[in-house]
Amino acid sequence: MPMNPEILRLALGELNAQRDLRIEFDHAASCIVKRAMLIPTEADGLVKVTDGSHVYIVDSERVAWIEIG
């Protein structure tokens, strides 16, 4: 079952700009965000994280698993 944006936001709520985030997507693609922080919900409804320099938009339906560490 695909992850939805609400569940993903709940899981990413632990990000505090002091922990790293690794996201594994379907089809073996991955993304690592150092010192990640969840961006609060905006009008567009997209799930976004930032490292302070870049903004990453996460397609919640393609997320296989995440690691916060």
C-alpha positions in Angstrom: 0.0 0.0 0.0 1.4 3.4 -0.9 2.2 5.9 1.8 0.1 9.0 1.8 1.2 12.6 2.5 -0.3 12.7 6.0 1.4 9.6 7.2 4.7 10.7 5.7 4.5 14.1 7.4 3.8 12.4 10.7 6.9 10.2 10.2 9.1 13.2 9.1 7.9 15.3 12.1 11.0 14.1 14.0 13.3 16.0 11.7 14.9 18.9 13.6 17.8 20.0 11.4 20.1 17.9 13.5 19.3 14.5 12.0 19.9 13.1 8.5 17.2 11.7 6.3 17.5 8.8 3.8 14.5 8.0 1.6 14.4 4.9 -0.5 11.9 5.1 -3.4 10.3 2.4 -5.5 12.6 1.1 -8.2 15.7 1.5 -6.0 16.2 5.3 -6.3 17.3 7.0 -3.0 17.9 10.5 -1.6 19.9 11.6 1.4 19.3 14.9 3.0 21.8 16.0 5.6 20.5 17.9 8.7 17.0 17.7 7.3 14.0 19.6 8.5 10.3 19.2 7.5 8.8 22.3 5.9 5.4 23.1 7.5 2.4 22.4 5.3 2.0 25.1 2.6 -1.0 25.9 0.3 0.3 23.5 -2.4 0.0 20.5 0.0 3.3 19.0 -1.1 5.6 17.2 1.3 8.9 19.2 1.4 12.1 18.9 3.4 15.1 21.1 3.4 18.7 21.1 4.4 18.8 24.9 4.7 20.2 25.3 1.1 17.9 23.1 -1.0 14.2 22.2 -0.9 13.3 18.6 -1.7 9.7 17.7 -2.7 8.9 14.1 -1.8 6.4 12.1 -3.7 4.9 10.1 -0.8 3.3 7.5 -3.0 6.7 6.4 -4.3 8.4 6.1 -0.9 9.4 2.5 0.0 11.0 3.4 3.4 12.8 6.1 5.3 15.6 6.2 7.8 16.1 9.1 10.2 19.4 9.2 12.0 
